[in-house]
Amino acid sequence: MQEIAIKNIMIGKQSEDSENYQEFLKIVKEKKIKVNLLEAGQRVNIEKNLYFDVLWPNSDKTISEEALNNNSLVCKMNYQNFSMLFTGDIEKIAEQEILKLYRDNLELLNSTVLKVAHHGSKTSSSIDFLNAIKPRVAFIGVGKNNRFGHPNKEVIDRLESLGVGIYRTDENGEIHLIVDDMYKIKSTICD
């Protein structure tokens, strides 16, 4: 934020204050950046046929346990027949709340690609949540030899048991996703 020109910022509605958040607010004020606080039920239109549905956080169901992680912004990008679910750092407790919130409309969670929550932590990617999403491909953003041991073997096993293709930045490097003209995954290129 200090180095590049930014007109708008979209973040999840905050449930907890911190030094980092106060520094963020200070920079936003100094640079006169517009901040949009997003929460469940909102839609962000990008262009024709491309939009994000905000699925979480929900002001009515704020989670106090590991609040910064469990109230992470969860969005589903929709582009024609292709979709990708971005899950932030949510853990199982937030996954359960999301499943409850959308229990009458679970197909809203179905996504072609899943950005695995919390770097593949053992506290995330429960089987019930994965069954609701039904991803064909999963991306895990994680550093090599990280001190947390991410991604967790159980998470990898759950994804593999569902036949999900897995791409990890610690093994594959930067991941590029290409979607063809029929709005299906054409190829995933790893550099």
TAGI-V212109 format. One record per residue. RES is the residue in three letters. D_CENTER is the distance of its C-alpha to the mean C-alpha in Angstrom with 1 decimal. Layout:
RES_D_CENTER / RES_D_CENTER
This chain:
MET_21.0 / GLN_24.5 / GLU_25.0 / ILE_23.7 / ALA_24.4 / ILE_21.7 / LYS_22.5 / ASN_19.4 / ILE_16.4 / MET_13.6 / ILE_12.1 / GLY_11.3 / LYS_14.7 / GLN_15.9 / SER_17.4 / GLU_19.0 / ASP_21.1 / SER_21.4 / GLU_23.3 / ASN_20.3 / TYR_19.5 / GLN_23.3 / GLU_23.5 / PHE_20.7 / LEU_22.7 / LYS_25.8 / ILE_24.7 / VAL_23.4 / LYS_26.8 / GLU_28.8 / LYS_27.2 / LYS_27.0 / ILE_23.4 / LYS_22.2 / VAL_19.2 / ASN_17.4 / LEU_16.0 / LEU_13.5 / GLU_13.3 / ALA_13.2 / GLY_15.5 / GLN_15.3 / ARG_15.0 / VAL_14.8 / ASN_17.2 / ILE_17.2 / GLU_20.2 / LYS_22.0 / ASN_20.0 / LEU_16.6 / TYR_14.5 / PHE_11.2 / ASP_11.5 / VAL_10.1 / LEU_9.9 / TRP_9.7 / PRO_11.4 / ASN_14.9 / SER_18.0 / ASP_20.1 / LYS_18.2 / THR_17.3 / ILE_16.9 / SER_19.4 / GLU_18.7 / GLU_16.5 / ALA_15.7 / LEU_13.7 / ASN_11.1 / ASN_11.5 / ASN_11.3 / SER_8.1 / LEU_6.8 / VAL_4.9 / CYS_6.0 / LYS_7.8 / MET_9.7 / ASN_13.2 / TYR_16.1 / GLN_19.2 / ASN_18.7 / PHE_15.6 / SER_12.0 / MET_8.6 / LEU_5.7 / PHE_2.2 / THR_2.3 / GLY_3.9 / ASP_7.3 / ILE_8.2 / GLU_11.4 / LYS_13.7 / ILE_15.2 / ALA_12.2 / GLU_11.5 / GLN_15.2 / GLU_15.2 / ILE_12.6 / LEU_14.9 / LYS_17.9 / LEU_16.8 / TYR_16.4 / ARG_19.1 / ASP_21.3 / ASN_18.8 / LEU_16.7 / GLU_16.9 / LEU_14.4 / LEU_11.7 / ASN_13.3 / SER_11.5 / THR_13.2 / VAL_10.5 / LEU_7.7 / LYS_5.6 / VAL_7.0 / ALA_6.3 / HIS_8.8 / HIS_10.3 / GLY_11.8 / SER_13.5 / LYS_16.1 / THR_14.8 / SER_11.7 / SER_11.5 / SER_14.6 / ILE_16.7 / ASP_16.7 / PHE_13.0 / LEU_13.2 / ASN_16.3 / ALA_14.9 / ILE_12.2 / LYS_14.9 / PRO_13.1 / ARG_15.7 / VAL_13.8 / ALA_11.3 / PHE_10.3 / ILE_10.5 / GLY_10.8 / VAL_13.7 / GLY_17.1 / LYS_20.4 / ASN_22.4 / ASN_20.1 / ARG_21.8 / PHE_19.4 / GLY_20.0 / HIS_16.3 / PRO_15.5 / ASN_17.5 / LYS_20.0 / GLU_19.5 / VAL_15.8 / ILE_17.2 / ASP_20.1 / ARG_18.1 / LEU_16.2 / GLU_19.6 / SER_21.4 / LEU_19.4 / GLY_20.3 / VAL_16.9 / GLY_17.3 / ILE_15.6 / TYR_15.2 / ARG_15.0 / THR_15.5 / ASP_18.1 / GLU_20.1 / ASN_19.4 / GLY_18.9 / GLU_17.1 / ILE_15.6 / HIS_16.6 / LEU_15.7 / ILE_18.6 / VAL_18.8 / ASP_22.4 / ASP_24.5 / MET_24.1 / TYR_20.3 / LYS_19.8 / ILE_18.6 / LYS_21.7 / SER_20.9 / THR_18.5 / ILE_20.4 / CYS_20.0 / ASP_22.1
